[in-house]
Amino acid sequence: MKIGVLSDTHFKIEEAQKTIDFLVQNGAEFLIHAGDVCKVETLEALKNCGVRYVVVYGNNDAGLVSYHNDYNLVKEPYYFKLAGLKFKLMHIPYYMSGDADVVVFGHTHKFACEFTNGTLFLNPGEVCAREKPIVEFVMLHVEDEFYVEYFQNYKLKEQFKKC
């Protein structure tokens, strides 16, 4: 299974849409947004992309609370199962214990991919290109093992295989 992971889209609606489209066109069967969506238009893009998705509230998403029942918005930490794995989703990396197979977080605007004691800790970086002039996101592949493809500006930058 291919799982697209993005975060920190902030007010960049066009980049959010382009990232969502890229992930879906490249086989993503599920999308995870790790918070700081900021705009309802990005939620609408996720809802209309044709694949299932989940979005965790970020520290800048208070304005989206009134849309809670219209989109798949969740509070952190949020646990769910997908592709035979237990996921923990959050925006702010407060709950960094390895109590899931995959821990997805955002907030720092910095890509991170680390396998520790059987847990993948994954931050896809930032779509909004606020901290640096690049759009970042990942595709998580779940097969017998799992690995991560890291993209910058819609080009594959690196691949990380489970150790």
Solvent accessible surface area in square Angstrom, and as a share of the most:
residue,aa,sasa,rsa
1,M,59,0.26
2,K,67,0.29
3,I,0,0.00
4,G,0,0.00
5,V,0,0.00
6,L,0,0.00
7,S,0,0.00
8,D,0,0.00
9,T,0,0.00
10,H,15,0.07
11,F,138,0.57
12,K,95,0.40
13,I,57,0.29
14,E,149,0.67
15,E,54,0.24
16,A,0,0.00
17,Q,72,0.32
18,K,109,0.46
19,T,0,0.00
20,I,0,0.00
21,D,54,0.28
22,F,42,0.17
23,L,0,0.00
24,V,42,0.24
25,Q,146,0.65
26,N,64,0.33
27,G,33,0.32
28,A,5,0.04
29,E,89,0.40
30,F,13,0.05
31,L,0,0.00
32,I,0,0.00
33,H,0,0.00
34,A,0,0.00
35,G,0,0.00
36,D,2,0.01
37,V,0,0.00
38,C,17,0.10
39,K,62,0.26
40,V,41,0.24
41,E,79,0.35
42,T,0,0.00
43,L,0,0.00
44,E,69,0.31
45,A,11,0.09
46,L,1,0.00
47,K,101,0.43
48,N,103,0.53
49,C,23,0.14
50,G,74,0.71
51,V,33,0.19
52,R,149,0.54
53,Y,25,0.10
54,V,3,0.02
55,V,0,0.00
56,V,0,0.00
57,Y,33,0.12
58,G,11,0.10
59,N,83,0.42
60,N,72,0.37
61,D,1,0.00
62,A,82,0.64
63,G,66,0.63
64,L,6,0.03
65,V,90,0.52
66,S,99,0.64
67,Y,76,0.29
68,H,68,0.30
69,N,145,0.74
70,D,77,0.40
71,Y,25,0.10
72,N,66,0.34
73,L,7,0.03
74,V,16,0.09
75,K,151,0.64
76,E,51,0.23
77,P,46,0.29
78,Y,73,0.28
79,Y,89,0.34
80,F,31,0.13
81,K,157,0.67
82,L,13,0.07
83,A,42,0.33
84,G,78,0.75
85,L,25,0.12
86,K,75,0.32
87,F,0,0.00
88,K,1,0.00
89,L,1,0.00
90,M,0,0.00
91,H,0,0.00
92,I,31,0.15
93,P,38,0.24
94,Y,159,0.61
95,Y,93,0.35
96,M,69,0.31
97,S,66,0.43
98,G,50,0.48
99,D,62,0.32
100,A,9,0.07
101,D,52,0.27
102,V,0,0.00
103,V,0,0.00
104,V,1,0.00
105,F,14,0.06
106,G,0,0.00
107,H,64,0.29
108,T,56,0.33
109,H,5,0.02
110,K,134,0.57
111,F,46,0.19
112,A,38,0.30
113,C,26,0.16
114,E,106,0.48
115,F,42,0.17
116,T,52,0.30
117,N,154,0.79
118,G,45,0.44
119,T,6,0.04
120,L,0,0.00
121,F,27,0.11
122,L,0,0.00
123,N,0,0.00
124,P,0,0.00
125,G,0,0.00
126,E,0,0.00
127,V,0,0.00
128,C,4,0.02
129,A,32,0.25
130,R,141,0.51
131,E,99,0.44
132,K,56,0.24
133,P,125,0.79
134,I,34,0.17
135,V,9,0.05
136,E,3,0.01
137,F,0,0.00
138,V,0,0.00
139,M,2,0.01
140,L,0,0.00
141,H,11,0.05
142,V,14,0.08
143,E,115,0.51
144,D,153,0.79
145,E,107,0.48
146,F,11,0.05
147,Y,44,0.17
148,V,0,0.00
149,E,28,0.13
150,Y,9,0.04
151,F,17,0.07
152,Q,42,0.19
153,N,67,0.34
154,Y,38,0.15
155,K,150,0.63
156,L,84,0.42
157,K,112,0.47
158,E,80,0.36
159,Q,91,0.40
160,F,52,0.22
161,K,132,0.56
162,K,67,0.28
163,C,145,0.87
